[in-house]
Amino acid sequence: MLAKEVLSFNFAFARLEADYNSKYTLRMEGGSTEGFEFDTTNLDATGATLGMKWRAPITNNLSYSASLSGYQYNFDILKETIISLQAGLMYSF
């Protein structure tokens, strides 16, 4: 008997806070160095993930899946969006 098809959905939300402190040292010709230090920066970010996955049997031991996910992260200085499409083939022993 073949297993039934499965459709699943997922959603996640995150709020992140970070403190970032930078310090750089440059090495000049002749061996001298010069350092630069930047103030600590507070960064806030929010992110969300939304996706769905479909799984269905081909035979008793073989099934396939397909999923579509979207991720979006908003940082104070950067916005990033990623869309992912995946396919899979599973064999059960």
DRENDOKOL-426406 format. One line per field, with one value per residue (C-alpha): residue number from 1; x, y, z. Coordinates in steps of 0.2 Angstrom, whole numbers. Layout:
% DRENDOKOL-426406
pos <- NUM; ... .
east <- X; ... .
north <- Y; ... .
up <- Z; ... .
% end
This chain:
% DRENDOKOL-426406
pos <- 1; 2; 3; 4; 5; 6; 7; 8; 9; 10; 11; 12; 13; 14; 15; 16; 17; 18; 19; 20; 21; 22; 23; 24; 25; 26; 27; 28; 29; 30; 31; 32; 33; 34; 35; 36; 37; 38; 39; 40; 41; 42; 43; 44; 45; 46; 47; 48; 49; 50; 51; 52; 53; 54; 55; 56; 57; 58; 59; 60; 61; 62; 63; 64; 65; 66; 67; 68; 69; 70; 71; 72; 73; 74; 75; 76; 77; 78; 79; 80; 81; 82; 83; 84; 85; 86; 87; 88; 89; 90; 91; 92; 93 .
east <- 0; 7; 9; -2; 4; 10; 9; 17; 19; 32; 34; 46; 50; 66; 71; 90; 101; 120; 134; 148; 166; 179; 198; 210; 229; 238; 256; 266; 281; 296; 287; 277; 259; 244; 228; 211; 197; 179; 166; 154; 139; 122; 113; 95; 88; 72; 69; 55; 55; 40; 39; 30; 35; 26; 30; 22; 26; 31; 32; 31; 50; 52; 45; 49; 48; 48; 49; 49; 56; 58; 69; 70; 81; 81; 97; 99; 111; 106; 91; 93; 80; 83; 71; 76; 68; 73; 69; 73; 71; 70; 72; 66; 75 .
north <- 0; 17; 31; 46; 63; 76; 95; 105; 124; 133; 150; 158; 176; 182; 198; 200; 213; 213; 224; 225; 232; 234; 236; 236; 236; 241; 235; 248; 246; 246; 236; 251; 248; 260; 255; 261; 257; 260; 263; 249; 249; 242; 233; 227; 214; 206; 191; 180; 163; 156; 139; 124; 106; 93; 74; 60; 41; 34; 16; 8; 12; 27; 44; 62; 79; 97; 113; 131; 143; 162; 171; 189; 198; 217; 223; 242; 243; 229; 220; 202; 191; 173; 161; 143; 129; 111; 94; 77; 58; 46; 27; 18; 1 .
up <- 0; -5; 8; 6; -1; 12; 10; 24; 27; 38; 45; 56; 63; 72; 79; 82; 91; 90; 96; 83; 87; 73; 75; 60; 60; 43; 41; 31; 20; 32; 46; 54; 59; 60; 69; 66; 79; 76; 89; 94; 83; 88; 74; 74; 62; 58; 48; 41; 33; 23; 14; 8; 4; -6; -4; -13; -16; -33; -27; -10; -7; -18; -16; -21; -14; -19; -8; -11; 3; 5; 17; 20; 33; 36; 44; 48; 34; 22; 16; 10; 1; -4; -13; -13; -24; -19; -26; -18; -21; -6; -6; 10; 14 .
% end
